[in-house]
Amino acid sequence: MARIGRRSFGALALAGAASGLSAPRIARGQGATIKFGFTAALTGPFNEFGEGIRRGAEIAVEEVNKAGGINGRRVELAEVLDDQLVPDRAVQNMRRILDNREIVGLMAPSGSGPTLAIVDMVQADGRPIINPQAQTPSIVYPNGADKPPRPNVFSISIDNTVEAAKLATALAGYRTVGILHESTGYGVTGAQLVRAELQAKRRDARLTVESYNQRAQDMTAQLVRVQRAGAEALLVIGLGADTAVIRRNMSRLNINIPLYGTAGAVTVPYIEGAGDLVVGTRAVNHAAFGRRPMHPAAQKFADLYRAKHGTDRWYGPDPANPFVSLAGTVASGYDCLNLLIDAVRRAGSTAPADIVKALNETRDFAGATIASITFTPQQHVALKVEDLGTYEMLKEGDRVVLKLRD
Amino acid sequence: MDDFFFSLVLAGISVGSVYALIAIGLNLTFWTTRTLNFGQGSLMMLCAMLVVFLASQGLAMALAVIGGLLVVAALGVFVERFTIRPALVASGGSMGWVVSTLGFGIVLQGVAAKYFGSQAMAFPDVLFTTQDYVTVLGQHLSLQYLVVLALSVSLILLLELFVRKTVWGQAVFAISLDPELALVQGMPVRLIILGSFVASSLLAGVAGILSAQIGGTVDPAFGFDLVLFGFVAAVLGGMGCSVGALVGGLAVGLISKLVGGYISTAAEHAIAFALLMAMLALRPQGLLGRPEVSKA
């Protein structure tokens, strides 16, 4: 057996120490990967959102790496953790991500609850974060939209304020409107904003607002209250599976007024759960995948997604016409990563202040969900009313299609 | 009759009859072992998910329902053998079975999420669609609600007849009073206990199918809330009393809907737990139960 002498051992130790000292230098050097991270609902009942943005982010990373990375450095999703849309878990995950000093940029979780839970710690940390899906305005503007945004927090999601303005335009033709909203921050804020927008558009508008708990199996009490108030149309602010319960309940109670939904409500679980009853439902969602022809960035993303995953649950069965919800559930993750990558490239640095400065200088960036994304130091929410469309659900053969009406 | 009131009453008794079915399932195991299977909600979920899965594989709906029920019946045997019996032996009559049955339910949720996914699955219309209805005295009556009510009440009455009018039913009653004496008398106590868990699981399966048909979707977390309401119904009516379970279930369903309709939808579910607390404070044996007497 070979024996290591005292002198050899000392040399080995020195060599080890030297290599240990040089390792961080290599990691920080030109060849090291640029790392991003996020926590999202990858599993659990709301994983259509979290798993969706993960897929979108992966496509963005693969695309940039195929094109040679950022100034020759590869890009990596180094921390991708699952929070199941539970705020506590999102906080634990984000703590772990922030403890990794190699992460240079972040994507916010799916949903307002987890995002509101982590946003203060991310603001204190200073690294840039972009919100793909959470809708509550206070995520970006904690002191009101007329006050400065959080310096390092940006958003491309459908903001409740913008969605409320679009919904109010669609509902302004009715004098009496019923609103059913889930009892979460998303539902409560959304209902308040739609009420304010509608009353601003129509001074004689009469609104009946009722709440429900997610996953309730019967909504009779809420629906008959709306019916008794003489509602001419009903708006649901919630998620797809609950909207299916509401639509089925309406049918059992023989309530035949027009049904409107938010972007979160009219998703695949709604179409599957309500079956043929979805016909006639109108909803607000991204216009990107509903316009023909799609704008180039949307078409490119649709092609990339279909090539990687096929016509699956997120894309829908028709190769030529992806679900409009593909924008919010998947493409928003793609846009977030692309915006971060673009900012790092323009900044020529991975220092948080440099990336934030570059994000603030983003002008007319071609996104898949929003055709033209612009941020300024005051304007950290990219979506505008014209980026949304009002759709109507129709049946063509045995398929449900969404036709852009406005 | 006022349409508003009528709609609330119909939905209340329909939903309440599902609570009653769950309460009866809880009662069955309470009779034989003085335990409750808190994994009932997951059995409801699994049965409904299996029906969706089997139907999607091309099986006729009736066969899919039978398949789902057979699996949950087998799981009833598993629950008794591996979560209740060891807990009762090991803990000498303490409450270890609460944790073990809850744990069983959580494991079942995980298994369902692994194999069927965690997204809500569309549940097919088993007997009628949401658009099927009859008109009685000018009122629109959903056949889905009526079938839930009719099936639940029929099953509860059949079970009550079984317990009161058959030798096996009398044996269940005897075991509920004194299992040791029943054993000495030569009754197959172990078999009857096992049977009570199988029957309880089957009732959970039926309740799962009926309530999934109302909502139209089912996911791995389905059933947990319903078991809580079933528990409230069982306590309200009197733990161990079949007629009490029916009365308790209907009362919880009706009062919840009427409070939701006339007072506030935010109070719809909270009122059930307020009733539970009031009943435990004022009449712990429930509306139709008898106070338990322990021999010295």
Interface residues (C-beta under 8 A of the other chain):
Chain A: T43 G44 P45 N47 E48 S183 E210 S211 Y212 N213 R215 A216 Q217 D218 T220 A221 Q222 V224 R225 Q227 R228 G240 A241 A244 V245 R248 N249 S251 R252 L253 N254 V268 P269 E272 G273 A274 G275 L277 R313
Chain B: D3 F4 S7 L8 A11 G12 V15 A113 S118 Q119 A120 M121 A122 F123 T130 Q131 Y133 H140 S142 Q144 Y145 S211 I214 G215 G216 T217 D219 P220 A221 F222 D225 L226 S256 K257 G260 G261 T265 A266 E268 H269
